[in-house]
């Protein structure tokens, strides 16, 4: 089966992270920088878990031509997530050189290992992936839609984050569609999402605070002004993301009914000199 039937493209981004980046690369704002850094710290382990969850369940799809496109999308999803994992590994190596400590990776690894020891079902792990994919899709849509989210970031960091945002927007329905195709329960989908949403909020802020501690900016008033404007200012994350996040709870929810795919398409077209297709 060819991946030509999938609309997804695996890309390699042309960006140099090995040369490093400013300690406060996001507009000189410690809080914004350390929050995005915290997100990056979760990705290598998180993306690998997402890859594993779809690999562990995709063979359950019926041998039916109706699912050929979904199979092709899964292959491309895995490729996109693998490139994200690789690039954020480089990003995180620079953060370690700056003296930051990645606790989120350890928290996520511990939870995944616990799930395996408890022999939690592959469908549960797939529900976790679908839930996290909605979170990343909402943030991805925001990063492309609201210019002020990244407008003042260092150019190569803005490029990297919006590329990641575009691809998260592209493949946001893959894990969800696989879960639905395999008959995943609505109750498990919703309860898992509530758990994921709680853990994401808790761990993203815990890692951010730890980053600020190591950065030496935790107790500076300017840091917490950055927090206030990021989450509660004009186009703040709370105002722009809470509604889309909660839509996942609706029985009629489907990822493709929310967000605007043109945001990703237009951004990728406008920046096509910055990436090349791998497959």
Secondary structure as GFF3:
##gff-version 3
##sequence-region A 1 279
A	DSSP	three_ten_helix	3	5	.	.	.	ID=ss1
A	DSSP	beta_strand	11	13	.	.	.	ID=ss2
A	DSSP	alpha_helix	30	58	.	.	.	ID=ss3
A	DSSP	three_ten_helix	65	67	.	.	.	ID=ss4
A	DSSP	alpha_helix	68	97	.	.	.	ID=ss5
A	DSSP	alpha_helix	104	117	.	.	.	ID=ss6
A	DSSP	alpha_helix	122	145	.	.	.	ID=ss7
A	DSSP	three_ten_helix	147	149	.	.	.	ID=ss8
A	DSSP	alpha_helix	155	170	.	.	.	ID=ss9
A	DSSP	alpha_helix	174	181	.	.	.	ID=ss10
A	DSSP	alpha_helix	186	215	.	.	.	ID=ss11
A	DSSP	alpha_helix	221	232	.	.	.	ID=ss12
A	DSSP	alpha_helix	237	246	.	.	.	ID=ss13
A	DSSP	three_ten_helix	247	249	.	.	.	ID=ss14
A	DSSP	three_ten_helix	255	257	.	.	.	ID=ss15
A	DSSP	alpha_helix	261	270	.	.	.	ID=ss16
A	DSSP	three_ten_helix	272	274	.	.	.	ID=ss17
A	DSSP	beta_strand	275	277	.	.	.	ID=ss18
###
